[in-house]
């Protein structure tokens, strides 16, 4: 289905940016999974705008779980979460004036003028709030199994952060890595190097003052995944993660482990040497393959990065078209938008990764795995 992801645990999104509400349906969840609404609130708060680095549209997200949960546990039936849209300003949008690098024109051609264009409609990043609400259920369930997910800003406006690969070379234990990932989730601006983070913020503010925007790259690590998860070819770990990651608006590239840098290596430098620890555990001395071989987890942390384009909505005048009048125009962006989406994207990536990982694990071990 077009708005549904997942084979064993499925997630369906619905709603539009300026409609009455957005929401998500989680189906395939085992009965008995704990649902803590306070944790969902915390996850939504991490995605919410919180400073001059973000959009001025601030939704309070007073969500409501309307099915699938009873006495704080999943029932095993479809779980539906509704999130109302309250802080909308639809007058900022004029149908026919295509915003450069937005879906306006493409959506017009697909839906023949019947699409809700306000605020980007169904294409809006607003719908990621529903994804994060779902993540507020799945991430705690995964953590109960010893699986942790964390994302930081790898670079923004060409300012680099410290990398997860550097941290892995420190030889930290699984619990120490999990602590780092949990700490990242608590940060308003998730970076590993605070000095780099301050430089990124400065660049974002500069772009905003110039009515422009900047892009960035995120890096995600998943620890605690057992070896042997994933299916070769079309349901590989890379395939499933890439599928859901590219659903996030603004993602234009995904790479695993060494990614494109592997193309410049030799086999002897790019291969990950397999070794046994004294306790019989298998590990690799490097992690250029990002914890995945043959599309299947090898027991090492799964590593991937996402490239985000600069926010398309900017207040600078640009060339565009009016597709109703069929004429060229000069378009100056209106509305309230982020000068960089990479910060608010980090919790969204954690949550979409949790959806894909939960689906892969239940496919491997059965639907009751997370209960």
C-alpha positions in Angstrom: 0.0 0.0 0.0 1.2 3.5 -0.9 1.3 5.0 2.6 2.2 1.8 4.5 5.6 0.4 5.4 6.4 -3.0 6.8 5.9 -6.8 6.3 5.3 -8.0 9.9 4.9 -4.8 11.8 3.3 -2.2 9.5 3.0 1.5 9.9 0.4 3.6 7.9 0.5 7.4 7.9 -2.4 9.6 7.2 -3.4 13.3 7.3 -2.2 16.6 5.8 -0.1 19.5 7.2 -3.1 21.9 7.6 -5.9 19.4 7.9 -7.7 18.6 11.2 -5.2 16.0 12.2 -2.4 13.7 11.2 -1.9 10.2 12.5 -0.4 6.7 12.4 -1.7 3.1 12.5 0.6 0.5 13.9 -0.5 -3.0 13.0 1.1 -6.4 13.8 2.3 -5.5 17.3 2.3 -8.3 19.7 -0.1 -8.0 22.7 1.5 -7.0 26.0 4.0 -4.4 24.8 4.2 -1.5 27.3 2.9 1.8 26.1 4.0 4.9 28.2 2.4 8.1 27.0 5.0 10.2 28.9 7.7 8.6 26.8 5.7 9.4 23.6 5.5 13.0 24.8 9.2 13.2 25.3 9.9 11.9 21.8 7.5 14.4 20.3 9.2 17.2 22.3 12.6 16.3 20.8 11.2 16.8 17.3 9.3 20.0 18.2 10.8 23.4 17.3 12.6 24.8 20.3 14.9 27.8 19.3 15.7 30.4 16.6 17.3 27.5 14.7 13.9 26.1 13.9 10.6 27.0 12.3 8.2 29.4 14.1 5.4 26.9 13.7 5.2 25.2 17.1 2.6 22.5 17.5 2.0 21.2 21.0 1.1 17.7 19.7 -1.6 16.7 22.2 -1.9 13.2 20.8 -4.6 10.7 21.5 -4.3 6.9 21.3 -7.8 5.8 20.1 -7.3 2.1 19.6 -5.0 -0.9 20.3 -4.0 -0.1 23.9 -5.7 -1.2 27.1 -4.5 -0.7 30.6 -1.1 0.5 29.4 -0.3 -2.5 27.1 -0.9 -3.2 23.4 -3.9 -5.4 22.7 -2.4 -7.0 19.5 -4.9 -5.1 17.4 -4.3 -2.0 15.2 -3.0 0.8 17.3 -4.1 4.3 16.1 -2.6 7.6 17.3 -4.2 11.0 16.3 -2.3 14.3 16.5 -4.3 17.5 15.9 -3.0 20.3 13.8 -3.5 23.6 15.7 -0.9 26.2 14.7 -1.7 26.5 11.0 -1.5 29.5 8.7 -2.9 28.5 5.4 -3.1 32.0 3.9 0.7 31.7 3.3 0.1 29.3 0.4 -1.2 30.1 -3.1 -2.2 27.2 -5.3 -0.5 27.3 -8.7 2.7 29.0 -7.5 5.1 26.1 -7.4 7.7 26.4 -4.6 11.1 25.5 -6.0 12.3 22.0 -5.0 8.9 21.2 -3.3 6.3 18.6 -4.4 3.8 21.3 -5.5 4.0 20.8 -9.3 4.6 17.0 -9.1 1.6 16.6 -6.8 -0.5 18.6 -9.2 0.4 16.3 -12.0 -0.3 13.2 -10.0 -3.5 14.3 -8.2 -5.0 16.5 -11.0 -5.6 19.5 -8.7 -7.4 17.6 -6.0 -4.5 17.5 -3.5 -4.4 19.6 -0.3 -1.6 22.0 -1.1 -1.6 23.9 2.2 1.7 23.6 3.9 2.7 20.8 1.5 -0.3 18.7 2.4 0.5 15.0 2.7 4.1 15.7 1.6 4.8 17.9 4.6 7.4 17.1 7.2 4.6 17.7 9.7 3.7 14.0 9.2 7.0 13.0 10.8 5.3 13.8 14.2 3.2 10.7 13.7 6.3 8.6 12.9 7.9 9.9 16.1 4.8 9.0 18.1 5.1 5.4 16.8 8.8 5.4 17.7 7.9 6.3 21.2 6.3 2.8 21.5 8.8 0.8 19.5 12.1 2.3 20.7 11.4 1.4 24.4 10.4 -2.1 23.3 13.7 -2.5 21.4 15.7 -1.2 24.3 14.1 -3.8 26.6 15.8 -6.3 24.2 19.1 -4.6 24.5 18.9 -2.8 21.1 19.7 1.0 21.1 19.5 3.5 18.3 21.0 7.0 18.3 21.6 9.7 15.7 23.9 12.8 15.7 24.6 15.6 13.2 27.6 14.3 11.3 28.0 17.6 9.6 26.0 20.8 8.9 27.0 23.6 6.6 30.2 21.7 6.0 31.1 21.8 9.8 32.0 18.2 10.8 31.2 16.5 14.1 33.2 13.7 15.7 32.2 10.3 14.1 30.8 7.1 15.5 33.7 5.3 13.8 36.1 7.2 16.0 34.1 6.2 19.1 34.1 2.5 18.0 37.9 2.6 17.7 38.0 3.4 21.5 36.9 -0.2 22.1 33.8 0.7 24.2 31.5 -2.0 25.5 27.9 -2.4 24.3 26.6 -0.8 27.5 29.0 2.2 27.1 27.9 2.7 23.5 24.3 2.5 24.6 24.9 5.2 27.2 26.3 7.5 24.4 23.3 6.9 22.3 20.9 7.6 25.1 22.8 10.8 26.0 22.5 12.0 22.4 18.7 11.6 22.5 18.6 13.9 25.5 20.4 16.7 23.7 18.5 19.5 22.1 21.3 19.8 19.4 22.6 16.2 19.1 26.4 16.4 18.4 29.3 14.4 19.8 31.6 17.5 19.9 30.0 20.6 21.5 32.4 23.0 19.9 31.5 21.7 16.5 27.8 22.1 17.4 28.3 25.8 18.3 29.9 26.4 14.9 27.0 24.6 13.2 24.5 26.8 15.0 26.4 29.9 13.9 26.2 28.8 10.3 22.5 28.1 10.5 21.8 31.5 12.0 23.8 33.1 9.3 21.8 31.4 6.6 18.6 32.4 8.3 19.6 36.0 8.5 20.3 35.9 4.7 16.8 34.4 4.1 18.5 31.1 3.0 19.0 27.6 4.4 21.7 24.9 4.8 21.8 21.2 4.5 23.6 18.5 6.5 24.4 14.9 7.1 23.2 12.7 10.0 24.9 9.6 11.3 23.0 6.8 13.1 24.3 3.8 15.1 22.2 0.8 16.1 23.8 -1.4 18.8 22.7 -4.8 20.2 21.4 -6.3 17.0 22.2 -10.0 16.9 24.0 -11.5 13.9 21.8 -13.1 11.3 18.9 -10.6 10.9 17.8 -9.7 7.4 17.1 -11.5 4.2 19.3 -11.6 1.1 18.4 -9.6 -2.0 15.2 -7.6 -1.7 14.6 -7.6 2.1 18.2 -7.0 3.1 18.9 -4.8 6.1 20.2 -2.0 3.8 17.1 -2.4 1.6 14.6 -2.1 4.4 16.4 0.8 6.1 16.9 2.7 2.9 13.3 2.2 1.9 12.0 3.9 5.1 14.8 6.5 5.3 14.1 7.8 1.8 10.5 8.4 2.9 11.7 11.3 5.1 11.4 14.5 3.1 14.8 16.1 2.3 16.8 12.9 2.4 18.8 12.7 -0.9 21.4 10.1 0.0 21.9 7.1 2.3 25.2 5.2 2.8 26.2 2.4 5.1 29.5 2.0 6.9 32.3 3.5 4.8 29.7 4.2 2.1 31.1 5.9 -1.0 34.5 6.1 0.5 34.9 2.4 0.1 35.1 3.0 -3.7 38.5 4.6 -3.2 39.8 1.8 -1.0 41.5 -1.5 -1.9 40.1 -4.8 -0.8 42.9 -5.2 1.8 42.1 -1.8 3.4 38.3 -1.9 3.1 37.8 -5.5 4.3 36.7 -6.0 8.0 38.9 -8.6 9.6 36.9 -11.2 11.6 38.2 -12.2 15.1 37.1 -14.1 18.1 37.1 -12.6 21.6 38.1 -14.8 24.6 34.5 -15.4 25.4 33.9 -16.8 21.9 32.1 -13.7 20.6 32.9 -12.8 17.0 33.8 -9.2 16.1 35.4 -7.3 13.3 38.5 -5.1 13.8 37.0 -2.4 11.6 33.4 -1.7 10.6 33.7 -0.4 7.0 30.6 -2.5 6.1 28.5 -0.9 8.7 27.6 -4.1 10.6 26.1 -5.8 7.5 27.4 -8.5 5.2 25.3 -10.0 2.4 22.3 -7.9 3.5 22.4 -9.6 7.0 23.6 -8.2 10.3 27.0 -9.6 11.5 26.7 -8.6 15.1 28.7 -5.3 14.9 26.9 -2.0 15.3 24.9 -1.0 12.2 26.1 2.4 10.9 24.5 4.6 8.3 24.4 8.3 7.2 21.7 10.3 5.6 22.3 13.4 3.4 19.7 16.2 3.8 19.3 18.9 1.2 19.0 22.5 2.3 15.4 23.4 3.3 13.6 24.2 0.1 11.4 26.9 1.6 13.4 30.1 1.8 12.5 33.8 1.7 14.9 34.6 -1.2 13.4 35.4 -4.6 13.8 32.5 -7.0 12.7 31.5 -10.5 9.6 29.3 -10.7 6.3 28.8 -12.5 2.6 29.3 -12.0 1.3 26.0 -13.3 -2.3 27.2 -13.4 -1.6 30.3 -15.4 1.2 28.5 -17.3 3.7 31.3 -17.0 7.1 31.9 -15.5 7.2 33.8 -12.2 9.6 35.0 -9.6 8.7 33.3 -6.3 9.6 34.5 -2.8 8.9 31.9 -0.1 6.3 32.6 2.5 5.3 30.6 5.6 7.3 29.4 8.6 10.1 27.0 7.9 13.4 25.7 9.3 16.7 27.2 8.1 18.1 23.7 8.6 16.1 20.5 9.1 19.0 18.3 10.1 18.6 18.8 13.9 14.9 18.0 14.0 15.5 15.1 11.6 17.6 13.2 14.2 14.7 11.9 16.3 12.7 11.1 13.2 15.6 9.0 11.9 15.8 7.1 15.2 12.1 6.3 15.0 12.0 5.2 11.3 15.0 3.1 12.0 13.2 1.5 14.9 10.2 0.7 12.7 12.4 -1.0 10.1 14.4 -2.9 12.8 11.3 -4.0 14.6 9.9 -5.3 11.3 13.1 -7.2 10.5 13.3 -8.7 14.0 9.7 -9.9 14.1 10.3 -11.4 10.6 13.2 -13.3 12.0 12.0 -14.3 15.5 8.2 -14.1 15.3 5.6 -11.4 16.1 5.8 -12.0 19.9 9.5 -11.1 19.9 9.0 -7.6 21.3 6.4 -8.5 23.9 
